[in-house]
């Protein structure tokens, strides 16, 4: 069953075009209308950009305060790491969680590409990008011995995090 198109209330009539001169005028009108739409879209983008710039100005001090507060939390957690995080790497509080997450990255040596080619031959090409850079994401799957054989080492450290809990919406009907 075919869907019925919603009526806009405006009846459009197809214009009868009899010659090339009329067709050319219609093309010009279409171009003018499309230019007008483009102008409206540009005006809209400009207004949005103004609002974004204004919002960023207002948000900047808030973001700076968040950075300072997180640095304070991190300093507290470093100072009290043994006591607060003796059983776990993170602690969940009433308004969120904070703690340490393990972060791993692969540190590559000077001639890792040459080492990969020497050790793995053709099979090593999957670890190398076309522009001759190491694909660190694939190296992460290697063992420590495999990494050391090509002049790399795994560096693991804890990265601090602080995540506020999502604030639930208030149901005013239940609050009464």
Secondary structure as the mmCIF struct_conf table of DSSP 4:
data_model
#
loop_
_struct_conf.conf_type_id
_struct_conf.id
_struct_conf.beg_label_comp_id
_struct_conf.beg_label_asym_id
_struct_conf.beg_label_seq_id
_struct_conf.end_label_comp_id
_struct_conf.end_label_asym_id
_struct_conf.end_label_seq_id
HELX_LH_PP_P HELX_LH_PP_P1 UNK A 2 UNK A 7
BEND BEND1 UNK A 9 UNK A 9
HELX_LH_PP_P HELX_LH_PP_P2 UNK A 14 UNK A 16
BEND BEND2 UNK A 19 UNK A 19
HELX_RH_AL_P HELX_RH_AL_P1 UNK A 20 UNK A 79
TURN_TY1_P TURN_TY1_P1 UNK A 80 UNK A 80
HELX_RH_AL_P HELX_RH_AL_P2 UNK A 81 UNK A 84
TURN_TY1_P TURN_TY1_P2 UNK A 85 UNK A 85
BEND BEND3 UNK A 86 UNK A 87
BEND BEND4 UNK A 89 UNK A 89
STRN STRN1 UNK A 90 UNK A 93
TURN_TY1_P TURN_TY1_P3 UNK A 94 UNK A 95
STRN STRN2 UNK A 96 UNK A 107
HELX_LH_PP_P HELX_LH_PP_P3 UNK A 108 UNK A 108
TURN_TY1_P TURN_TY1_P4 UNK A 110 UNK A 111
HELX_RH_AL_P HELX_RH_AL_P3 UNK A 112 UNK A 120
HELX_RH_3T_P HELX_RH_3T_P1 UNK A 121 UNK A 127
STRN STRN3 UNK A 128 UNK A 128
TURN_TY1_P TURN_TY1_P5 UNK A 130 UNK A 131
BEND BEND5 UNK A 132 UNK A 132
STRN STRN4 UNK A 134 UNK A 134
HELX_RH_AL_P HELX_RH_AL_P4 UNK A 136 UNK A 139
TURN_TY1_P TURN_TY1_P6 UNK A 140 UNK A 141
BEND BEND6 UNK A 142 UNK A 142
HELX_RH_AL_P HELX_RH_AL_P5 UNK A 144 UNK A 149
TURN_TY1_P TURN_TY1_P7 UNK A 150 UNK A 151
STRN STRN5 UNK A 153 UNK A 164
HELX_LH_PP_P HELX_LH_PP_P4 UNK A 165 UNK A 170
HELX_RH_AL_P HELX_RH_AL_P6 UNK A 172 UNK A 175
#
